[in-house]
Amino acid sequence: MTTAILVLFWATQVVQNYFFKYGSTAPSRWLPCFAAGSLVGLGSVWLVMQLYQRMSPTAVLCLTGGGTFLLLNVTMAVIFKSWPSPLQWLGIGAVAIGMAAASFGSAKA
C-alpha cells in the first residue's frame, strides 16, 4: 500500500506541475491552470500525510522530494522539449543515487 501511495503522490506532483508550467505559457491560461494545479496539490498533501504515518520522516522527504525532482525533470523535458544539459543529467543521476542511499535502512514512523 505504501508503494501505491508513493506512486500516486508522484503522479499528482507531475500533473500539478504540468498545470503550473502550461498555465505560465499564456495569460489566458494562468488562472484556470493555477486553480487546477492547486486542486491536484491538495490531494498530494493528503497523500504525503499518509506516507508520514507509514514511514520515517527522512524516508518520506527523500522519496517524495527526490522522486518528484527526478520525475519532473524527465516529464518536463519530454512534454515541453526542454532537455537538460549533460551536467544537469549528472546532477539528476546524483539525486537518484542519494535518494536511494538515504532511503535504505530507514526506521518506520
C-alpha positions in Angstrom: 0.0 0.0 0.0 2.8 2.4 0.8 4.3 2.0 -2.7 0.9 2.7 -4.3 0.6 5.9 -2.2 4.1 7.0 -3.2 3.4 6.4 -6.9 0.1 8.3 -6.7 1.9 11.1 -4.9 4.5 11.4 -7.7 1.7 11.3 -10.3 -0.1 14.2 -8.6 3.1 16.2 -8.4 3.7 15.7 -12.2 0.2 16.7 -13.0 0.2 19.7 -10.7 3.5 21.0 -12.1 2.3 20.4 -15.7 -0.7 22.6 -15.0 1.6 25.3 -13.5 4.0 25.2 -16.4 1.3 25.2 -19.0 -0.5 28.0 -17.3 2.6 30.1 -17.5 2.7 29.9 -21.3 -0.2 32.4 -21.8 -2.0 34.9 -19.7 -5.4 33.4 -20.5 -4.3 30.0 -19.1 -2.8 31.4 -15.9 -5.9 31.3 -13.6 -7.5 28.1 -14.8 -4.2 26.2 -14.7 -3.3 27.7 -11.3 -6.7 26.5 -9.9 -6.4 23.1 -11.5 -2.8 22.6 -10.2 -3.8 23.8 -6.7 -6.7 21.3 -6.6 -4.4 18.5 -7.5 -1.9 19.7 -5.0 -4.5 19.4 -2.2 -4.7 15.7 -2.9 -0.9 15.4 -2.8 -0.8 16.9 0.7 -3.2 14.2 1.9 -1.0 11.5 0.3 2.2 12.8 1.9 0.4 12.7 5.3 -0.5 9.1 4.7 3.2 8.4 3.9 4.3 10.1 7.2 2.0 7.6 9.0 3.8 4.6 7.4 7.4 5.7 7.0 10.1 7.7 8.8 10.2 11.4 8.1 13.7 11.0 6.5 12.5 8.4 4.1 9.3 10.3 3.2 11.3 13.5 2.5 13.9 11.6 0.4 11.4 9.7 -1.7 8.8 12.4 -2.2 11.3 15.3 -2.8 13.8 13.3 -4.8 11.3 11.3 -6.7 9.3 14.5 -7.6 12.5 16.2 -8.8 13.5 13.2 -10.9 10.1 12.7 -12.5 9.6 16.4 -13.2 12.9 16.7 -14.9 12.2 13.8 -17.2 8.5 14.6 -17.9 9.0 18.3 -18.4 11.9 17.5 -20.8 9.6 15.2 -22.8 6.5 17.3 -22.8 8.0 20.8 -23.2 11.1 19.7 -25.2 13.4 21.3 -22.6 16.3 18.9 -22.4 18.7 19.0 -19.5 22.4 19.6 -20.3 24.9 16.8 -19.7 25.9 18.4 -16.4 22.3 18.6 -15.4 21.9 14.9 -16.2 24.8 14.2 -13.9 23.1 16.1 -11.1 19.8 14.2 -11.8 21.8 10.9 -11.5 23.4 12.1 -8.3 19.9 12.8 -6.8 18.8 9.4 -7.8 21.8 7.8 -6.0 21.3 10.0 -3.0 17.6 9.3 -2.8 18.3 5.5 -2.9 21.1 5.7 -0.3 19.2 7.9 2.1 16.0 5.8 2.0 17.7 2.4 2.7 17.5 1.3 6.3 15.1 4.0 7.4 13.3 3.2 10.6 9.5 3.0 10.5 7.5 6.0 11.6 
